[in-house]
Amino acid sequence: MHCGKINIEYNSNTFELPYVEINTLIIGSGAAALNAAVQLYNKGVTNIAIATDNWGGGTSNNAGSDKQTYYKLSLAGKEMDSPYAMASDLFWGGCMHGDIALCEAHHSAESFYNLVNIGVPFPHDKYGGYTGYKTDNDSRARGTSAGPLTSHLMFQKLAKEVIKRGIPVFNNHEVVELLVNRSGVGKKVIGAIAINKKEANANNYGYIIFNSTNILLCTGGPAGMYKWPVYPESQTGSTGLALKIGAVAQNLTESQFGLGSVKFRWNVSGSYQQAIPRYVSTDKDGNDEREFLNDSFASAESLVNAIFLKGYQWPFNAVRIKNDGSSLIDILVHRETVKKGRRVFLDFTHNLFDIYCRPNSNVKLKYDTKFHLSLLNDEAYGYLEKSNALGRLPIERLNELNRPAIDLYKNNGIDIEREYLEIAVCAQHCNGGLKGNIWWESNIKNLFPIGEVAGTHGVNRPGGASLNAGQVGGIRAAMYISENYNSPPHEKEYFLELAMEQISDTLSFADKIIRKDSNSSDSKTIDNSKSERVSIQDSLEDIRLRMSASGSHIRNKDGVRKALMEAWKQFTLLKDNVTLQSSRSLANVYKLYDICLTHIVYLEAIMEYLDKDGKSRGSFIITNSDNELDFDLKSISDFVSNNIQEIWLDNNMSVKIRWVDVRPIPDDDVWFESVWRDFRDGKIIQ
Ligand SMILES: Cc1cc2nc3c(=O)[nH]c(=O)nc-3n(C[C@H](O)[C@H](O)[C@H](O)COP(=O)(O)OP(=O)(O)OC[C@H]3O[C@@H](n4cnc5c(N)ncnc54)[C@H](O)[C@@H]3O)c2cc1C
């Protein structure tokens, strides 16, 4: 790595900017980024650095569930499995390219054992069998877990490996622009501009220029555009960085939503549901408590079993609503919180119906029964029995099933042994994202989206497949870069020739929005054209409410159309009228733009899907013109199931969309002698 300074003449001023030359810049410090850095280093690509807005921030280090799952090839006992079978399960989820599925399956064991070898404590038996369990959308027992904090442990151990190798980290550096070579055939990334947030008040606004051969974009999911995310607060995402330079995205219609706690953001899946808590809603002030699920389920048995099932079937799924399915619970929670403006809680301190069955209760219960575990079907009861978790109250059962699940909330200021746990239907993950080839390289040469920002999955994915994909992506990109792109970046003079226009535009942007003449000390305000002051926070709130109302798990064509009109209007308004009183908040303005642009592209993707007669699927349900849930899951032509939607912005920031055939799983020729010959001849990684 070579570090220095460059002088940029702009507007009769000279700006001195820090300047870094490097082979590969890795953006982000989640599990995907850190693994990619380690993989590159291990393959001899050592001229690398990490730029992250917040070391320790992001989803991997801060999110989890009762038993956070890592999806891997079955590697224990008598469980039959093969990479092809695993690829088929990934592919079966719908709208996932088969060659990508095969890569994720082939590198699964390697990724998993990498983590084992650096100390992630995945459980194994005394014969070394890394046993597994069945996770969502999984035909075998491919799920494993290191506990509620699997991805945090991955972060911790990978971070140690990064530090051990001395890989430089630019912490508090928010990357705000990707630099591209606009000349020649096809776009190619040549570097990036970041803001050093600790230096944002300096004359150069904290800008720093990276001249790099490759960029690995590992910025995670687009959490910042939702009102109710279960992503941690430190995760906002930066997909817009790549969208604004023309990177193609795919399957943006396919996100996952499910029940999460809101005060401390966490998935209430698995044992939290298998303990069968009581669901209650209250008014805004916590009064007028009601067990709101009771009226919508046909019987006490179906309600109790649906709650239990929610443990396995955590993500909201359109096919699991009818006939008292587990996703009916999400619909009812949404109705209470969004439609009725009430609050919803899980109560682990009482059983369902308990309060209504008291002699002095004046509420009539729909079911003529008391809660008892024999309401469960045999499989569910057997599960609790085998787990020695037949306690009287939900909290006792949870304690027996999974004590760390209780402690986790305690450690975050919520004592579910005594108090109710507030929940909502939250955005958790995006299966779609930026498109890459089988080496995770995007349509922009030398730009590799890895981790959640990369959209390798489609309509459904097995639980835990996201963490596997993030690890595999790093291995694939490192293989490719070490063979083909392990060269120094452009000479400084040539780089500056290529990048000067973008660097000047960046300085001009800061110059335009920072009002040096202002006396006000409020740095977090924006003036719009009518001189009406709007805060960054208010603008974000508008986006988040819009996205959660129209682009989440319940979607309506008219609603999306209206949301899009409002979104574009807001984008234009922000683009033309933002001013700041100091450069301290400059990075926040970039973030606001990024989130605004990203939510527009997501809404455009959803609109196009609905225009193509797309029906309810995966983790969303469509409502018809009468605002009723539309359970029709089959499109007339099924066009949207056989094609993957790709979306991007052209040079004029106009949205472009095309649909491409889903590529099947390749009929891979694994005849050893053929593979060995091609491998020796260097024909594999091309
Ligand atoms: C509650 C919850 C439970 C989950 N459970 C599971 C599970 O059981 N199994 C599973 O497979 N997946 C699960 N997931 C999903 C999985 O955790 C994430 O997909 C994965 O951790 C994402 O890793 P990542 O490295 O891609 O991104 P992240 O870990 O989110 O990291 C992104 C990084 O990029 C940085 N960054 C962003 N923008 C910029 C910028 N402009 N400049 C510099 N840095 C930037 C962030 O600070 C962060 O360091 C869960 C997610 C949630 C929210």
Ligand as a Chemical Component Dictionary entry (heavy atoms), coordinates in Angstrom:
data_LIG
# 
_chem_comp.id                   LIG 
_chem_comp.type                 NON-POLYMER 
_chem_comp.pdbx_formal_charge   0 
_chem_comp.three_letter_code    LIG 
# 
loop_
_chem_comp_atom.comp_id 
_chem_comp_atom.atom_id 
_chem_comp_atom.alt_atom_id 
_chem_comp_atom.type_symbol 
_chem_comp_atom.charge 
_chem_comp_atom.model_Cartn_x 
_chem_comp_atom.model_Cartn_y 
_chem_comp_atom.model_Cartn_z 
_chem_comp_atom.pdbx_ordinal 
LIG C1  C1  C 0 -31.801 -10.413 13.157 1  
LIG C2  C2  C 0 -31.100 -11.117 12.054 2  
LIG C3  C3  C 0 -30.934 -12.496 12.104 3  
LIG C4  C4  C 0 -30.280 -13.157 11.071 4  
LIG N1  N1  N 0 -30.145 -14.511 11.140 5  
LIG C5  C5  C 0 -29.494 -15.162 10.140 6  
LIG C6  C6  C 0 -29.310 -16.561 10.196 7  
LIG O1  O1  O 0 -29.742 -17.227 11.138 8  
LIG N2  N2  N 0 -28.638 -17.142 9.175  9  
LIG C7  C7  C 0 -28.157 -16.436 8.097  10 
LIG O2  O2  O 0 -27.534 -17.026 7.199  11 
LIG N3  N3  N 0 -28.334 -15.112 8.047  12 
LIG C8  C8  C 0 -28.979 -14.452 9.021  13 
LIG N4  N4  N 0 -29.146 -13.109 8.944  14 
LIG C9  C9  C 0 -28.546 -12.401 7.809  15 
LIG C10 C10 C 0 -27.036 -12.279 7.987  16 
LIG O3  O3  O 0 -26.740 -12.037 9.343  17 
LIG C11 C11 C 0 -26.505 -11.122 7.134  18 
LIG O4  O4  O 0 -26.942 -11.306 5.810  19 
LIG C12 C12 C 0 -24.988 -11.095 7.146  20 
LIG O5  O5  O 0 -24.485 -11.003 8.460  21 
LIG C13 C13 C 0 -24.499 -9.908  6.320  22 
LIG O6  O6  O 0 -23.102 -9.893  6.377  23 
LIG P1  P1  P 0 -22.307 -8.855  5.489  24 
LIG O7  O7  O 0 -20.882 -9.025  5.848  25 
LIG O8  O8  O 0 -22.711 -8.976  4.079  26 
LIG O9  O9  O 0 -22.831 -7.423  5.963  27 
LIG P2  P2  P 0 -22.763 -6.725  7.401  28 
LIG O10 O10 O 0 -22.368 -7.663  8.458  29 
LIG O11 O11 O 0 -24.052 -6.003  7.564  30 
LIG O12 O12 O 0 -21.604 -5.687  7.225  31 
LIG C14 C14 C 0 -21.724 -4.554  6.399  32 
LIG C15 C15 C 0 -20.543 -3.673  6.694  33 
LIG O13 O13 O 0 -20.442 -2.614  5.764  34 
LIG C16 C16 C 0 -20.188 -1.400  6.445  35 
LIG N5  N5  N 0 -20.585 -0.325  5.538  36 
LIG C17 C17 C 0 -21.812 -0.126  4.976  37 
LIG N6  N6  N 0 -21.768 0.933   4.139  38 
LIG C18 C18 C 0 -20.499 1.395   4.156  39 
LIG C19 C19 C 0 -19.829 2.467   3.486  40 
LIG N7  N7  N 0 -20.457 3.257   2.616  41 
LIG N8  N8  N 0 -18.516 2.685   3.735  42 
LIG C20 C20 C 0 -17.839 1.898   4.615  43 
LIG N9  N9  N 0 -18.437 0.864   5.279  44 
LIG C21 C21 C 0 -19.744 0.613   5.035  45 
LIG C22 C22 C 0 -20.966 -1.569  7.743  46 
LIG O14 O14 O 0 -20.548 -0.732  8.770  47 
LIG C23 C23 C 0 -20.607 -3.017  8.062  48 
LIG O15 O15 O 0 -19.325 -3.105  8.649  49 
LIG C24 C24 C 0 -29.795 -12.427 9.962  50 
LIG C25 C25 C 0 -29.954 -11.053 9.907  51 
LIG C26 C26 C 0 -30.606 -10.400 10.942 52 
LIG C27 C27 C 0 -30.771 -8.918  10.845 53 
# 
loop_
_chem_comp_bond.comp_id 
_chem_comp_bond.atom_id_1 
_chem_comp_bond.atom_id_2 
_chem_comp_bond.value_order 
_chem_comp_bond.pdbx_ordinal 
LIG C1  C2  SING 1  
LIG C2  C3  SING 2  
LIG C2  C26 DOUB 3  
LIG C3  C4  DOUB 4  
LIG C4  N1  SING 5  
LIG C4  C24 SING 6  
LIG N1  C5  DOUB 7  
LIG C5  C6  SING 8  
LIG C5  C8  SING 9  
LIG C6  O1  DOUB 10 
LIG C6  N2  SING 11 
LIG N2  C7  SING 12 
LIG C7  O2  DOUB 13 
LIG C7  N3  SING 14 
LIG N3  C8  DOUB 15 
LIG C8  N4  SING 16 
LIG N4  C9  SING 17 
LIG N4  C24 SING 18 
LIG C9  C10 SING 19 
LIG C10 O3  SING 20 
LIG C10 C11 SING 21 
LIG C11 O4  SING 22 
LIG C11 C12 SING 23 
LIG C12 O5  SING 24 
LIG C12 C13 SING 25 
LIG C13 O6  SING 26 
LIG O6  P1  SING 27 
LIG P1  O7  DOUB 28 
LIG P1  O8  SING 29 
LIG P1  O9  SING 30 
LIG O9  P2  SING 31 
LIG P2  O10 DOUB 32 
LIG P2  O11 SING 33 
LIG P2  O12 SING 34 
LIG O12 C14 SING 35 
LIG C14 C15 SING 36 
LIG C15 O13 SING 37 
LIG C15 C23 SING 38 
LIG O13 C16 SING 39 
LIG C16 N5  SING 40 
LIG C16 C22 SING 41 
LIG N5  C17 SING 42 
LIG N5  C21 SING 43 
LIG C17 N6  DOUB 44 
LIG N6  C18 SING 45 
LIG C18 C19 SING 46 
LIG C18 C21 DOUB 47 
LIG C19 N7  SING 48 
LIG C19 N8  DOUB 49 
LIG N8  C20 SING 50 
LIG C20 N9  DOUB 51 
LIG N9  C21 SING 52 
LIG C22 O14 SING 53 
LIG C22 C23 SING 54 
LIG C23 O15 SING 55 
LIG C24 C25 DOUB 56 
LIG C25 C26 SING 57 
LIG C26 C27 SING 58 
# 
